[in-house]
C-alpha cells in the first residue's frame, strides 16, 4: 500500500513540475467561429492585473486602520470590502477584486502593506 501512495505522490509532483514550466496563463474562449485565446493583461513588472486601479499601499504601514481604509477607498473606488486581520488570523487565499486586507496590531495600526486580494 505504501508503494502505491509513493507512486501517486511522484505523479502529483511530476505534474506540478510540468505545470510550473509554462510561462503565462491563458484562457480559451470558445466562440462559434473557432477558438479565441485570451491573455490576462500584464503590468510592466510581470504581475497579473485582475483589477483596475491601485493594487497596494505601502505608504500606509504604521498608520491607523480607519485612516488607511479611507485612503484606500479614495484612491481606488473599486474597493468595496476592507477587512481587518489581527495577528495570528489566516488570510483567505482566494483573490477577490475589490477586497483589501489590513493586517493590524491590537492598537489598530497597519503592520503589513495592504494589497488587493
C-alpha positions as CSV (number, residue, x, y, z in Angstrom):
1,X,0.0,0.0,0.0
2,X,2.9,2.4,0.8
3,X,4.3,1.9,-2.7
4,X,1.1,3.0,-4.4
5,X,0.9,6.2,-2.3
6,X,4.5,7.0,-3.2
7,X,3.7,6.4,-6.9
8,X,0.7,8.7,-6.7
9,X,2.9,11.3,-4.9
10,X,5.5,11.1,-7.6
11,X,2.8,11.6,-10.3
12,X,1.5,14.7,-8.5
13,X,5.0,16.1,-8.1
14,X,5.8,15.5,-11.8
15,X,2.5,17.2,-12.8
16,X,3.3,20.2,-10.6
17,X,6.8,20.4,-12.1
18,X,5.5,20.3,-15.6
19,X,2.7,22.8,-14.9
20,X,5.2,25.3,-13.4
21,X,7.2,25.3,-16.6
22,X,4.5,27.2,-18.5
23,X,5.3,30.9,-18.8
24,X,1.9,32.5,-19.0
25,X,-1.7,31.6,-18.0
26,X,-4.1,31.5,-20.9
27,X,-7.8,31.1,-21.1
28,X,-9.6,29.8,-24.1
29,X,-12.9,31.2,-25.0
30,X,-14.9,29.0,-27.4
31,X,-16.9,31.0,-29.8
32,X,-18.9,30.0,-32.8
33,X,-16.1,30.9,-35.3
34,X,-13.5,28.9,-33.5
35,X,-11.2,29.2,-30.5
36,X,-10.1,32.6,-29.4
37,X,-7.2,32.7,-27.0
38,X,-7.3,35.4,-24.3
39,X,-4.4,36.6,-22.2
40,X,-4.6,38.4,-18.9
41,X,-3.2,41.9,-19.0
42,X,0.3,42.2,-17.6
43,X,1.9,45.1,-15.9
44,X,5.5,46.2,-16.5
45,X,6.9,44.1,-13.7
46,X,5.3,40.9,-15.0
47,X,2.5,40.6,-12.4
48,X,-1.0,39.8,-13.5
49,X,-3.5,42.6,-13.3
50,X,-7.0,41.4,-12.5
51,X,-8.5,44.7,-11.2
52,X,-8.0,48.2,-12.4
53,X,-6.6,50.9,-10.2
54,X,-4.0,50.9,-7.4
55,X,-3.3,47.5,-6.0
56,X,-1.2,48.1,-2.9
57,X,-0.5,50.9,-0.4
58,X,3.0,50.6,1.2
59,X,2.7,54.2,2.5
60,X,0.0,53.1,4.9
61,X,2.2,50.9,7.1
62,X,2.3,52.5,10.6
63,X,-0.9,54.4,10.0
64,X,-4.2,53.9,11.9
65,X,-6.6,51.4,10.3
66,X,-9.5,53.8,9.9
67,X,-7.3,56.4,8.1
68,X,-5.9,53.6,5.9
69,X,-9.4,52.4,5.0
70,X,-10.4,55.9,3.9
71,X,-7.2,56.4,1.8
72,X,-7.7,53.0,0.1
73,X,-11.3,53.7,-0.8
74,X,-10.4,57.2,-2.0
75,X,-7.5,56.1,-4.2
76,X,-9.3,53.0,-5.7
77,X,-13.1,53.4,-5.9
78,X,-13.5,49.7,-6.9
79,X,-12.5,48.7,-3.4
80,X,-15.8,47.8,-1.6
81,X,-14.5,45.5,1.1
82,X,-11.7,46.4,3.5
83,X,-11.2,43.8,6.2
84,X,-9.0,43.9,9.3
85,X,-6.8,40.9,10.2
86,X,-5.2,40.7,13.6
87,X,-2.0,38.8,14.5
88,X,-2.5,35.0,14.0
89,X,-5.5,35.3,11.8
90,X,-5.4,33.5,8.4
91,X,-5.8,35.4,5.2
92,X,-8.0,33.7,2.7
93,X,-6.1,32.6,-0.4
94,X,-8.8,33.3,-3.0
95,X,-8.4,36.6,-5.0
96,X,-11.4,38.9,-4.9
97,X,-11.4,42.1,-6.9
98,X,-12.3,45.0,-4.7
99,X,-11.2,43.3,-1.4
100,X,-8.3,44.6,0.7
101,X,-6.9,43.2,3.9
102,X,-5.4,45.4,6.6
103,X,-3.1,43.5,8.8
104,X,-3.2,45.4,12.1
105,X,-1.9,45.1,15.6
106,X,-4.1,45.3,18.7
107,X,-3.8,49.1,18.6
108,X,-5.3,49.0,15.1
109,X,-2.1,50.2,13.5
110,X,-1.4,48.8,10.0
111,X,1.6,46.3,10.2
112,X,1.8,44.9,6.6
113,X,1.5,46.6,3.2
114,X,-2.3,46.5,2.4
115,X,-2.9,44.9,-1.0
116,X,-5.9,43.9,-3.2
117,X,-6.8,40.3,-2.8
